[in-house]
Amino acid sequence: MWRNDIAVCAQRHSTITDDNEEERKQKEFKGLLNKITPEKYQTICAKMLNIDVNHPSTLHSLIMQARSLACLVHCNLKCLCKVLC
C-alpha cells in the first residue's frame, strides 16, 4: 500500500516540476519578446530558438505570446500612421 503512495507522490512531483519548467520557459520567452529592438533582433531570436520546447501546449503558448505582441505593435503603428497622415 505505501509503495502506491510513494509512486503517486513521485508522479505528482514530476508533474509539478514539469509545469514549473514549462512556466519558466514561457516567462523567459516573454522576457525576450519584451527586449526585442531592431538592434538586438538577431541576438534575441537566437536566444528564443535555444529555448527547449517539450510540450505542444508550451509551443502554442509561445506562439500566442508572439502573435499578441505582433498584433499590438501593428495596431500601434496603424494608429501612428493615422495621426501622421
HTML snippet that shows the backbone in 3Dmol.js (N, CA, C, O; Angstrom):
<script src="https://3Dmol.org/build/3Dmol-min.js"></script>
<div id="view" style="width:600px;height:400px;position:relative"></div>
<script>
const pdb = `
ATOM      1  N   MET A   1       0.830  -1.201   0.000  1.00  0.00           N
ATOM      2  CA  MET A   1       0.000   0.000   0.000  1.00  0.00           C
ATOM      3  C   MET A   1       0.867   1.255   0.000  1.00  0.00           C
ATOM      4  O   MET A   1       0.611   2.176  -0.776  1.00  0.00           O
ATOM      5  N   TRP A   2       1.876   1.308   0.845  1.00  0.00           N
ATOM      6  CA  TRP A   2       2.703   2.508   0.918  1.00  0.00           C
ATOM      7  C   TRP A   2       3.507   2.719  -0.359  1.00  0.00           C
ATOM      8  O   TRP A   2       3.875   3.848  -0.681  1.00  0.00           O
ATOM      9  N   ARG A   3       3.783   1.632  -1.090  1.00  0.00           N
ATOM     10  CA  ARG A   3       4.506   1.784  -2.356  1.00  0.00           C
ATOM     11  C   ARG A   3       3.663   2.550  -3.372  1.00  0.00           C
ATOM     12  O   ARG A   3       4.186   3.353  -4.144  1.00  0.00           O
ATOM     13  N   ASN A   4       2.367   2.298  -3.365  1.00  0.00           N
ATOM     14  CA  ASN A   4       1.468   3.052  -4.245  1.00  0.00           C
ATOM     15  C   ASN A   4       1.476   4.524  -3.885  1.00  0.00           C
ATOM     16  O   ASN A   4       1.479   5.384  -4.766  1.00  0.00           O
ATOM     17  N   ASP A   5       1.480   4.819  -2.586  1.00  0.00           N
ATOM     18  CA  ASP A   5       1.510   6.209  -2.134  1.00  0.00           C
ATOM     19  C   ASP A   5       2.786   6.896  -2.604  1.00  0.00           C
ATOM     20  O   ASP A   5       2.750   8.049  -3.035  1.00  0.00           O
ATOM     21  N   ILE A   6       3.901   6.202  -2.524  1.00  0.00           N
ATOM     22  CA  ILE A   6       5.178   6.765  -2.964  1.00  0.00           C
ATOM     23  C   ILE A   6       5.157   6.998  -4.474  1.00  0.00           C
ATOM     24  O   ILE A   6       5.626   8.034  -4.946  1.00  0.00           O
ATOM     25  N   ALA A   7       4.624   6.056  -5.223  1.00  0.00           N
ATOM     26  CA  ALA A   7       4.554   6.194  -6.682  1.00  0.00           C
ATOM     27  C   ALA A   7       3.673   7.375  -7.070  1.00  0.00           C
ATOM     28  O   ALA A   7       4.028   8.144  -7.964  1.00  0.00           O
ATOM     29  N   VAL A   8       2.534   7.527  -6.412  1.00  0.00           N
ATOM     30  CA  VAL A   8       1.620   8.638  -6.699  1.00  0.00           C
ATOM     31  C   VAL A   8       2.291   9.960  -6.351  1.00  0.00           C
ATOM     32  O   VAL A   8       2.205  10.924  -7.111  1.00  0.00           O
ATOM     33  N   CYS A   9       2.951  10.004  -5.219  1.00  0.00           N
ATOM     34  CA  CYS A   9       3.645  11.218  -4.781  1.00  0.00           C
ATOM     35  C   CYS A   9       4.752  11.586  -5.773  1.00  0.00           C
ATOM     36  O   CYS A   9       4.907  12.757  -6.121  1.00  0.00           O
ATOM     37  N   ALA A  10       5.511  10.607  -6.222  1.00  0.00           N
ATOM     38  CA  ALA A  10       6.592  10.845  -7.178  1.00  0.00           C
ATOM     39  C   ALA A  10       6.036  11.358  -8.504  1.00  0.00           C
ATOM     40  O   ALA A  10       6.619  12.243  -9.130  1.00  0.00           O
ATOM     41  N   GLN A  11       4.899  10.794  -8.926  1.00  0.00           N
ATOM     42  CA  GLN A  11       4.282  11.230 -10.172  1.00  0.00           C
ATOM     43  C   GLN A  11       3.792  12.671 -10.055  1.00  0.00           C
ATOM     44  O   GLN A  11       3.963  13.456 -10.988  1.00  0.00           O
ATOM     45  N   ARG A  12       3.196  13.022  -8.943  1.00  0.00           N
ATOM     46  CA  ARG A  12       2.734  14.400  -8.734  1.00  0.00           C
ATOM     47  C   ARG A  12       3.906  15.360  -8.742  1.00  0.00           C
ATOM     48  O   ARG A  12       3.837  16.430  -9.348  1.00  0.00           O
ATOM     49  N   HIS A  13       4.992  14.979  -8.065  1.00  0.00           N
ATOM     50  CA  HIS A  13       6.175  15.833  -8.013  1.00  0.00           C
ATOM     51  C   HIS A  13       6.729  16.040  -9.416  1.00  0.00           C
ATOM     52  O   HIS A  13       7.132  17.150  -9.764  1.00  0.00           O
ATOM     53  N   SER A  14       6.752  14.987 -10.222  1.00  0.00           N
ATOM     54  CA  SER A  14       7.245  15.079 -11.597  1.00  0.00           C
ATOM     55  C   SER A  14       6.368  16.023 -12.408  1.00  0.00           C
ATOM     56  O   SER A  14       6.883  16.832 -13.180  1.00  0.00           O
ATOM     57  N   THR A  15       5.076  15.932 -12.248  1.00  0.00           N
ATOM     58  CA  THR A  15       4.146  16.794 -12.976  1.00  0.00           C
ATOM     59  C   THR A  15       4.328  18.242 -12.553  1.00  0.00           C
ATOM     60  O   THR A  15       4.335  19.133 -13.402  1.00  0.00           O
ATOM     61  N   ILE A  16       4.473  18.492 -11.268  1.00  0.00           N
ATOM     62  CA  ILE A  16       4.677  19.852 -10.766  1.00  0.00           C
ATOM     63  C   ILE A  16       5.991  20.405 -11.291  1.00  0.00           C
ATOM     64  O   ILE A  16       6.052  21.559 -11.715  1.00  0.00           O
ATOM     65  N   THR A  17       7.040  19.597 -11.268  1.00  0.00           N
ATOM     66  CA  THR A  17       8.338  20.032 -11.762  1.00  0.00           C
ATOM     67  C   THR A  17       8.250  20.372 -13.243  1.00  0.00           C
ATOM     68  O   THR A  17       8.792  21.388 -13.678  1.00  0.00           O
ATOM     69  N   ASP A  18       7.567  19.524 -14.028  1.00  0.00           N
ATOM     70  CA  ASP A  18       7.391  19.792 -15.456  1.00  0.00           C
ATOM     71  C   ASP A  18       6.621  21.087 -15.672  1.00  0.00           C
ATOM     72  O   ASP A  18       6.987  21.890 -16.531  1.00  0.00           O
ATOM     73  N   ASP A  19       5.557  21.297 -14.899  1.00  0.00           N
ATOM     74  CA  ASP A  19       4.762  22.515 -15.022  1.00  0.00           C
ATOM     75  C   ASP A  19       5.608  23.742 -14.705  1.00  0.00           C
ATOM     76  O   ASP A  19       5.526  24.748 -15.410  1.00  0.00           O
ATOM     77  N   ASN A  20       6.414  23.671 -13.660  1.00  0.00           N
ATOM     78  CA  ASN A  20       7.271  24.790 -13.284  1.00  0.00           C
ATOM     79  C   ASN A  20       8.293  25.077 -14.375  1.00  0.00           C
ATOM     80  O   ASN A  20       8.577  26.237 -14.675  1.00  0.00           O
ATOM     81  N   GLU A  21       8.840  24.031 -14.963  1.00  0.00           N
ATOM     82  CA  GLU A  21       9.822  24.189 -16.033  1.00  0.00           C
ATOM     83  C   GLU A  21       9.183  24.828 -17.264  1.00  0.00           C
ATOM     84  O   GLU A  21       9.773  25.712 -17.885  1.00  0.00           O
ATOM     85  N   GLU A  22       7.991  24.385 -17.613  1.00  0.00           N
ATOM     86  CA  GLU A  22       7.291  24.960 -18.763  1.00  0.00           C
ATOM     87  C   GLU A  22       6.918  26.422 -18.486  1.00  0.00           C
ATOM     88  O   GLU A  22       7.015  27.268 -19.375  1.00  0.00           O
ATOM     89  N   GLU A  23       6.502  26.709 -17.275  1.00  0.00           N
ATOM     90  CA  GLU A  23       6.177  28.086 -16.908  1.00  0.00           C
ATOM     91  C   GLU A  23       7.419  28.971 -16.989  1.00  0.00           C
ATOM     92  O   GLU A  23       7.347  30.115 -17.438  1.00  0.00           O
ATOM     93  N   ARG A  24       8.553  28.436 -16.552  1.00  0.00           N
ATOM     94  CA  ARG A  24       9.812  29.187 -16.615  1.00  0.00           C
ATOM     95  C   ARG A  24      10.168  29.501 -18.063  1.00  0.00           C
ATOM     96  O   ARG A  24      10.616  30.607 -18.367  1.00  0.00           O
ATOM     97  N   LYS A  25       9.973  28.544 -18.949  1.00  0.00           N
ATOM     98  CA  LYS A  25      10.264  28.755 -20.365  1.00  0.00           C
ATOM     99  C   LYS A  25       9.368  29.841 -20.948  1.00  0.00           C
ATOM    100  O   LYS A  25       9.826  30.675 -21.729  1.00  0.00           O
ATOM    101  N   GLN A  26       8.096  29.832 -20.572  1.00  0.00           N
ATOM    102  CA  GLN A  26       7.163  30.842 -21.075  1.00  0.00           C
ATOM    103  C   GLN A  26       7.548  32.232 -20.576  1.00  0.00           C
ATOM    104  O   GLN A  26       7.476  33.205 -21.326  1.00  0.00           O
ATOM    105  N   LYS A  27       7.954  32.325 -19.316  1.00  0.00           N
ATOM    106  CA  LYS A  27       8.382  33.616 -18.767  1.00  0.00           C
ATOM    107  C   LYS A  27       9.662  34.095 -19.443  1.00  0.00           C
ATOM    108  O   LYS A  27       9.814  35.284 -19.724  1.00  0.00           O
ATOM    109  N   GLU A  28      10.578  33.170 -19.703  1.00  0.00           N
ATOM    110  CA  GLU A  28      11.816  33.526 -20.391  1.00  0.00           C
ATOM    111  C   GLU A  28      11.510  34.059 -21.791  1.00  0.00           C
ATOM    112  O   GLU A  28      12.074  35.070 -22.211  1.00  0.00           O
ATOM    113  N   PHE A  29      10.622  33.381 -22.505  1.00  0.00           N
ATOM    114  CA  PHE A  29      10.242  33.797 -23.850  1.00  0.00           C
ATOM    115  C   PHE A  29       9.597  35.181 -23.823  1.00  0.00           C
ATOM    116  O   PHE A  29       9.915  36.039 -24.647  1.00  0.00           O
ATOM    117  N   LYS A  30       8.698  35.388 -22.876  1.00  0.00           N
ATOM    118  CA  LYS A  30       8.025  36.691 -22.776  1.00  0.00           C
ATOM    119  C   LYS A  30       9.029  37.792 -22.466  1.00  0.00           C
ATOM    120  O   LYS A  30       8.933  38.893 -23.010  1.00  0.00           O
ATOM    121  N   GLY A  31       9.989  37.502 -21.597  1.00  0.00           N
ATOM    122  CA  GLY A  31      11.035  38.471 -21.289  1.00  0.00           C
ATOM    123  C   GLY A  31      11.853  38.822 -22.523  1.00  0.00           C
ATOM    124  O   GLY A  31      12.209  39.981 -22.736  1.00  0.00           O
ATOM    125  N   LEU A  32      12.147  37.810 -23.333  1.00  0.00           N
ATOM    126  CA  LEU A  32      12.893  38.061 -24.566  1.00  0.00           C
ATOM    127  C   LEU A  32      12.069  38.881 -25.551  1.00  0.00           C
ATOM    128  O   LEU A  32      12.596  39.776 -26.212  1.00  0.00           O
ATOM    129  N   LEU A  33      10.775  38.578 -25.649  1.00  0.00           N
ATOM    130  CA  LEU A  33       9.900  39.362 -26.528  1.00  0.00           C
ATOM    131  C   LEU A  33       9.915  40.834 -26.137  1.00  0.00           C
ATOM    132  O   LEU A  33       9.922  41.716 -26.995  1.00  0.00           O
ATOM    133  N   ASN A  34       9.920  41.087 -24.838  1.00  0.00           N
ATOM    134  CA  ASN A  34       9.902  42.471 -24.362  1.00  0.00           C
ATOM    135  C   ASN A  34      11.209  43.206 -24.635  1.00  0.00           C
ATOM    136  O   ASN A  34      11.248  44.435 -24.594  1.00  0.00           O
ATOM    137  N   LYS A  35      12.268  42.470 -24.912  1.00  0.00           N
ATOM    138  CA  LYS A  35      13.579  43.085 -25.153  1.00  0.00           C
ATOM    139  C   LYS A  35      13.890  43.294 -26.634  1.00  0.00           C
ATOM    140  O   LYS A  35      14.926  43.869 -26.964  1.00  0.00           O
ATOM    141  N   ILE A  36      13.018  42.841 -27.527  1.00  0.00           N
ATOM    142  CA  ILE A  36      13.324  42.941 -28.957  1.00  0.00           C
ATOM    143  C   ILE A  36      13.364  44.397 -29.401  1.00  0.00           C
ATOM    144  O   ILE A  36      12.443  45.177 -29.156  1.00  0.00           O
ATOM    145  N   THR A  37      14.455  44.725 -30.055  1.00  0.00           N
ATOM    146  CA  THR A  37      14.628  46.006 -30.739  1.00  0.00           C
ATOM    147  C   THR A  37      15.288  45.681 -32.074  1.00  0.00           C
ATOM    148  O   THR A  37      15.814  44.581 -32.244  1.00  0.00           O
ATOM    149  N   PRO A  38      15.270  46.609 -33.018  1.00  0.00           N
ATOM    150  CA  PRO A  38      15.946  46.322 -34.291  1.00  0.00           C
ATOM    151  C   PRO A  38      17.429  45.973 -34.101  1.00  0.00           C
ATOM    152  O   PRO A  38      17.967  45.134 -34.823  1.00  0.00           O
ATOM    153  N   GLU A  39      18.075  46.605 -33.146  1.00  0.00           N
ATOM    154  CA  GLU A  39      19.492  46.365 -32.911  1.00  0.00           C
ATOM    155  C   GLU A  39      19.750  44.995 -32.284  1.00  0.00           C
ATOM    156  O   GLU A  39      20.778  44.373 -32.555  1.00  0.00           O
ATOM    157  N   LYS A  40      18.833  44.526 -31.453  1.00  0.00           N
ATOM    158  CA  LYS A  40      19.019  43.267 -30.714  1.00  0.00           C
ATOM    159  C   LYS A  40      18.289  42.088 -31.358  1.00  0.00           C
ATOM    160  O   LYS A  40      18.293  40.985 -30.812  1.00  0.00           O
ATOM    161  N   TYR A  41      17.663  42.314 -32.513  1.00  0.00           N
ATOM    162  CA  TYR A  41      16.798  41.300 -33.116  1.00  0.00           C
ATOM    163  C   TYR A  41      17.497  39.952 -33.306  1.00  0.00           C
ATOM    164  O   TYR A  41      16.962  38.926 -32.886  1.00  0.00           O
ATOM    165  N   GLN A  42      18.666  39.931 -33.921  1.00  0.00           N
ATOM    166  CA  GLN A  42      19.371  38.677 -34.209  1.00  0.00           C
ATOM    167  C   GLN A  42      19.731  37.939 -32.925  1.00  0.00           C
ATOM    168  O   GLN A  42      19.538  36.727 -32.830  1.00  0.00           O
ATOM    169  N   THR A  43      20.248  38.656 -31.947  1.00  0.00           N
ATOM    170  CA  THR A  43      20.652  38.049 -30.675  1.00  0.00           C
ATOM    171  C   THR A  43      19.453  37.467 -29.938  1.00  0.00           C
ATOM    172  O   THR A  43      19.512  36.345 -29.435  1.00  0.00           O
ATOM    173  N   ILE A  44      18.368  38.229 -29.877  1.00  0.00           N
ATOM    174  CA  ILE A  44      17.166  37.776 -29.169  1.00  0.00           C
ATOM    175  C   ILE A  44      16.552  36.566 -29.871  1.00  0.00           C
ATOM    176  O   ILE A  44      16.127  35.617 -29.212  1.00  0.00           O
ATOM    177  N   CYS A  45      16.503  36.593 -31.199  1.00  0.00           N
ATOM    178  CA  CYS A  45      15.950  35.455 -31.950  1.00  0.00           C
ATOM    179  C   CYS A  45      16.756  34.185 -31.685  1.00  0.00           C
ATOM    180  O   CYS A  45      16.187  33.104 -31.532  1.00  0.00           O
ATOM    181  N   ALA A  46      18.069  34.319 -31.630  1.00  0.00           N
ATOM    182  CA  ALA A  46      18.915  33.151 -31.343  1.00  0.00           C
ATOM    183  C   ALA A  46      18.599  32.594 -29.962  1.00  0.00           C
ATOM    184  O   ALA A  46      18.529  31.378 -29.783  1.00  0.00           O
ATOM    185  N   LYS A  47      18.410  33.469 -28.991  1.00  0.00           N
ATOM    186  CA  LYS A  47      18.066  33.020 -27.635  1.00  0.00           C
ATOM    187  C   LYS A  47      16.699  32.346 -27.609  1.00  0.00           C
ATOM    188  O   LYS A  47      16.507  31.352 -26.909  1.00  0.00           O
ATOM    189  N   MET A  48      15.753  32.883 -28.369  1.00  0.00           N
ATOM    190  CA  MET A  48      14.414  32.282 -28.428  1.00  0.00           C
ATOM    191  C   MET A  48      14.468  30.880 -29.021  1.00  0.00           C
ATOM    192  O   MET A  48      13.790  29.968 -28.547  1.00  0.00           O
ATOM    193  N   LEU A  49      15.275  30.719 -30.055  1.00  0.00           N
ATOM    194  CA  LEU A  49      15.378  29.412 -30.704  1.00  0.00           C
ATOM    195  C   LEU A  49      16.076  28.382 -29.824  1.00  0.00           C
ATOM    196  O   LEU A  49      15.941  27.179 -30.048  1.00  0.00           O
ATOM    197  N   ASN A  50      16.818  28.847 -28.828  1.00  0.00           N
ATOM    198  CA  ASN A  50      17.506  27.931 -27.918  1.00  0.00           C
ATOM    199  C   ASN A  50      16.626  27.450 -26.775  1.00  0.00           C
ATOM    200  O   ASN A  50      17.043  26.585 -26.004  1.00  0.00           O
ATOM    201  N   ILE A  51      15.428  27.987 -26.647  1.00  0.00           N
ATOM    202  CA  ILE A  51      14.506  27.521 -25.615  1.00  0.00           C
ATOM    203  C   ILE A  51      13.994  26.144 -26.020  1.00  0.00           C
ATOM    204  O   ILE A  51      13.422  25.980 -27.098  1.00  0.00           O
ATOM    205  N   ASP A  52      14.197  25.173 -25.169  1.00  0.00           N
ATOM    206  CA  ASP A  52      13.809  23.789 -25.462  1.00  0.00           C
ATOM    207  C   ASP A  52      12.323  23.603 -25.156  1.00  0.00           C
ATOM    208  O   ASP A  52      11.904  23.662 -24.000  1.00  0.00           O
ATOM    209  N   VAL A  53      11.544  23.381 -26.193  1.00  0.00           N
ATOM    210  CA  VAL A  53      10.095  23.205 -26.053  1.00  0.00           C
ATOM    211  C   VAL A  53       9.782  21.720 -26.123  1.00  0.00           C
ATOM    212  O   VAL A  53      10.057  21.064 -27.127  1.00  0.00           O
ATOM    213  N   ASN A  54       9.200  21.192 -25.040  1.00  0.00           N
ATOM    214  CA  ASN A  54       8.916  19.759 -24.946  1.00  0.00           C
ATOM    215  C   ASN A  54       7.445  19.409 -25.058  1.00  0.00           C
ATOM    216  O   ASN A  54       7.101  18.250 -25.292  1.00  0.00           O
ATOM    217  N   HIS A  55       6.578  20.385 -24.897  1.00  0.00           N
ATOM    218  CA  HIS A  55       5.142  20.112 -24.894  1.00  0.00           C
ATOM    219  C   HIS A  55       4.431  20.968 -25.934  1.00  0.00           C
ATOM    220  O   HIS A  55       4.760  22.144 -26.094  1.00  0.00           O
ATOM    221  N   PRO A  56       3.470  20.401 -26.635  1.00  0.00           N
ATOM    222  CA  PRO A  56       2.702  21.180 -27.614  1.00  0.00           C
ATOM    223  C   PRO A  56       2.015  22.394 -26.984  1.00  0.00           C
ATOM    224  O   PRO A  56       1.894  23.440 -27.621  1.00  0.00           O
ATOM    225  N   SER A  57       1.574  22.255 -25.756  1.00  0.00           N
ATOM    226  CA  SER A  57       0.895  23.378 -25.103  1.00  0.00           C
ATOM    227  C   SER A  57       1.853  24.545 -24.872  1.00  0.00           C
ATOM    228  O   SER A  57       1.448  25.705 -24.947  1.00  0.00           O
ATOM    229  N   THR A  58       3.118  24.243 -24.592  1.00  0.00           N
ATOM    230  CA  THR A  58       4.108  25.303 -24.417  1.00  0.00           C
ATOM    231  C   THR A  58       4.367  26.006 -25.738  1.00  0.00           C
ATOM    232  O   THR A  58       4.434  27.234 -25.791  1.00  0.00           O
ATOM    233  N   LEU A  59       4.513  25.228 -26.807  1.00  0.00           N
ATOM    234  CA  LEU A  59       4.721  25.816 -28.127  1.00  0.00           C
ATOM    235  C   LEU A  59       3.544  26.708 -28.498  1.00  0.00           C
ATOM    236  O   LEU A  59       3.732  27.817 -28.999  1.00  0.00           O
ATOM    237  N   HIS A  60       2.335  26.224 -28.251  1.00  0.00           N
ATOM    238  CA  HIS A  60       1.138  27.019 -28.543  1.00  0.00           C
ATOM    239  C   HIS A  60       1.171  28.335 -27.763  1.00  0.00           C
ATOM    240  O   HIS A  60       0.878  29.396 -28.314  1.00  0.00           O
ATOM    241  N   SER A  61       1.523  28.261 -26.500  1.00  0.00           N
ATOM    242  CA  SER A  61       1.576  29.453 -25.661  1.00  0.00           C
ATOM    243  C   SER A  61       2.617  30.453 -26.171  1.00  0.00           C
ATOM    244  O   SER A  61       2.362  31.657 -26.199  1.00  0.00           O
ATOM    245  N   LEU A  62       3.781  29.958 -26.569  1.00  0.00           N
ATOM    246  CA  LEU A  62       4.835  30.839 -27.078  1.00  0.00           C
ATOM    247  C   LEU A  62       4.394  31.511 -28.382  1.00  0.00           C
ATOM    248  O   LEU A  62       4.642  32.699 -28.588  1.00  0.00           O
ATOM    249  N   ILE A  63       3.752  30.757 -29.244  1.00  0.00           N
ATOM    250  CA  ILE A  63       3.250  31.320 -30.497  1.00  0.00           C
ATOM    251  C   ILE A  63       2.201  32.389 -30.217  1.00  0.00           C
ATOM    252  O   ILE A  63       2.199  33.441 -30.856  1.00  0.00           O
ATOM    253  N   MET A  64       1.317  32.124 -29.273  1.00  0.00           N
ATOM    254  CA  MET A  64       0.272  33.100 -28.938  1.00  0.00           C
ATOM    255  C   MET A  64       0.874  34.376 -28.345  1.00  0.00           C
ATOM    256  O   MET A  64       0.391  35.475 -28.618  1.00  0.00           O
ATOM    257  N   GLN A  65       1.923  34.232 -27.538  1.00  0.00           N
ATOM    258  CA  GLN A  65       2.595  35.414 -26.985  1.00  0.00           C
ATOM    259  C   GLN A  65       3.201  36.260 -28.098  1.00  0.00           C
ATOM    260  O   GLN A  65       3.055  37.483 -28.108  1.00  0.00           O
ATOM    261  N   ALA A  66       3.878  35.606 -29.031  1.00  0.00           N
ATOM    262  CA  ALA A  66       4.499  36.325 -30.148  1.00  0.00           C
ATOM    263  C   ALA A  66       3.436  37.000 -31.012  1.00  0.00           C
ATOM    264  O   ALA A  66       3.593  38.147 -31.430  1.00  0.00           O
ATOM    265  N   ARG A  67       2.359  36.273 -31.269  1.00  0.00           N
ATOM    266  CA  ARG A  67       1.270  36.817 -32.090  1.00  0.00           C
ATOM    267  C   ARG A  67       0.607  38.015 -31.412  1.00  0.00           C
ATOM    268  O   ARG A  67       0.285  39.007 -32.065  1.00  0.00           O
ATOM    269  N   SER A  68       0.408  37.915 -30.115  1.00  0.00           N
ATOM    270  CA  SER A  68      -0.209  39.000 -29.362  1.00  0.00           C
ATOM    271  C   SER A  68       0.649  40.268 -29.452  1.00  0.00           C
ATOM    272  O   SER A  68       0.127  41.365 -29.654  1.00  0.00           O
ATOM    273  N   LEU A  69       1.965  40.109 -29.299  1.00  0.00           N
ATOM    274  CA  LEU A  69       2.855  41.263 -29.391  1.00  0.00           C
ATOM    275  C   LEU A  69       2.839  41.837 -30.803  1.00  0.00           C
ATOM    276  O   LEU A  69       2.821  43.055 -30.979  1.00  0.00           O
ATOM    277  N   ALA A  70       2.846  40.970 -31.802  1.00  0.00           N
ATOM    278  CA  ALA A  70       2.824  41.433 -33.196  1.00  0.00           C
ATOM    279  C   ALA A  70       1.551  42.222 -33.473  1.00  0.00           C
ATOM    280  O   ALA A  70       1.596  43.255 -34.142  1.00  0.00           O
ATOM    281  N   CYS A  71       0.428  41.749 -32.971  1.00  0.00           N
ATOM    282  CA  CYS A  71      -0.850  42.457 -33.167  1.00  0.00           C
ATOM    283  C   CYS A  71      -0.831  43.812 -32.478  1.00  0.00           C
ATOM    284  O   CYS A  71      -1.322  44.798 -33.027  1.00  0.00           O
ATOM    285  N   LEU A  72      -0.275  43.863 -31.295  1.00  0.00           N
ATOM    286  CA  LEU A  72      -0.194  45.119 -30.546  1.00  0.00           C
ATOM    287  C   LEU A  72       0.680  46.122 -31.290  1.00  0.00           C
ATOM    288  O   LEU A  72       0.310  47.287 -31.433  1.00  0.00           O
ATOM    289  N   VAL A  73       1.818  45.677 -31.753  1.00  0.00           N
ATOM    290  CA  VAL A  73       2.724  46.565 -32.493  1.00  0.00           C
ATOM    291  C   VAL A  73       2.057  47.045 -33.775  1.00  0.00           C
ATOM    292  O   VAL A  73       2.141  48.223 -34.122  1.00  0.00           O
ATOM    293  N   HIS A  74       1.398  46.135 -34.473  1.00  0.00           N
ATOM    294  CA  HIS A  74       0.705  46.504 -35.713  1.00  0.00           C
ATOM    295  C   HIS A  74      -0.365  47.565 -35.444  1.00  0.00           C
ATOM    296  O   HIS A  74      -0.468  48.550 -36.175  1.00  0.00           O
ATOM    297  N   CYS A  75      -1.147  47.359 -34.406  1.00  0.00           N
ATOM    298  CA  CYS A  75      -2.211  48.323 -34.069  1.00  0.00           C
ATOM    299  C   CYS A  75      -1.622  49.686 -33.711  1.00  0.00           C
ATOM    300  O   CYS A  75      -2.145  50.724 -34.118  1.00  0.00           O
ATOM    301  N   ASN A  76      -0.534  49.674 -32.949  1.00  0.00           N
ATOM    302  CA  ASN A  76       0.104  50.936 -32.569  1.00  0.00           C
ATOM    303  C   ASN A  76       0.649  51.667 -33.799  1.00  0.00           C
ATOM    304  O   ASN A  76       0.524  52.887 -33.901  1.00  0.00           O
ATOM    305  N   LEU A  77       1.252  50.927 -34.729  1.00  0.00           N
ATOM    306  CA  LEU A  77       1.771  51.550 -35.947  1.00  0.00           C
ATOM    307  C   LEU A  77       0.646  52.077 -36.815  1.00  0.00           C
ATOM    308  O   LEU A  77       0.772  53.134 -37.434  1.00  0.00           O
ATOM    309  N   LYS A  78      -0.448  51.341 -36.861  1.00  0.00           N
ATOM    310  CA  LYS A  78      -1.605  51.781 -37.652  1.00  0.00           C
ATOM    311  C   LYS A  78      -2.161  53.095 -37.092  1.00  0.00           C
ATOM    312  O   LYS A  78      -2.490  54.009 -37.847  1.00  0.00           O
ATOM    313  N   CYS A  79      -2.261  53.177 -35.770  1.00  0.00           N
ATOM    314  CA  CYS A  79      -2.753  54.412 -35.138  1.00  0.00           C
ATOM    315  C   CYS A  79      -1.793  55.574 -35.379  1.00  0.00           C
ATOM    316  O   CYS A  79      -2.220  56.704 -35.617  1.00  0.00           O
ATOM    317  N   LEU A  80      -0.502  55.287 -35.316  1.00  0.00           N
ATOM    318  CA  LEU A  80       0.505  56.309 -35.555  1.00  0.00           C
ATOM    319  C   LEU A  80       0.391  56.848 -36.991  1.00  0.00           C
ATOM    320  O   LEU A  80       0.466  58.054 -37.221  1.00  0.00           O
ATOM    321  N   CYS A  81       0.209  55.940 -37.936  1.00  0.00           N
ATOM    322  CA  CYS A  81       0.054  56.350 -39.333  1.00  0.00           C
ATOM    323  C   CYS A  81      -1.162  57.239 -39.523  1.00  0.00           C
ATOM    324  O   CYS A  81      -1.105  58.215 -40.271  1.00  0.00           O
ATOM    325  N   LYS A  82      -2.260  56.914 -38.856  1.00  0.00           N
ATOM    326  CA  LYS A  82      -3.475  57.719 -38.950  1.00  0.00           C
ATOM    327  C   LYS A  82      -3.228  59.132 -38.423  1.00  0.00           C
ATOM    328  O   LYS A  82      -3.707  60.113 -38.991  1.00  0.00           O
ATOM    329  N   VAL A  83      -2.471  59.217 -37.325  1.00  0.00           N
ATOM    330  CA  VAL A  83      -2.198  60.517 -36.728  1.00  0.00           C
ATOM    331  C   VAL A  83      -1.277  61.345 -37.641  1.00  0.00           C
ATOM    332  O   VAL A  83      -1.473  62.549 -37.808  1.00  0.00           O
ATOM    333  N   LEU A  84      -0.287  60.689 -38.218  1.00  0.00           N
ATOM    334  CA  LEU A  84       0.687  61.385 -39.036  1.00  0.00           C
ATOM    335  C   LEU A  84       0.141  61.749 -40.420  1.00  0.00           C
ATOM    336  O   LEU A  84       0.579  62.736 -41.013  1.00  0.00           O
ATOM    337  N   CYS A  85      -0.788  60.983 -40.929  1.00  0.00           N
ATOM    338  CA  CYS A  85      -1.283  61.228 -42.308  1.00  0.00           C
ATOM    339  C   CYS A  85      -2.500  62.040 -42.322  1.00  0.00           C
ATOM    340  O   CYS A  85      -3.036  62.331 -43.392  1.00  0.00           O
TER     341      CYS A  85
END
`;
const viewer = $3Dmol.createViewer("view");
viewer.addModel(pdb, "pdb");
viewer.setStyle({}, {cartoon: {color: "spectrum"}});
viewer.zoomTo();
viewer.render();
</script>
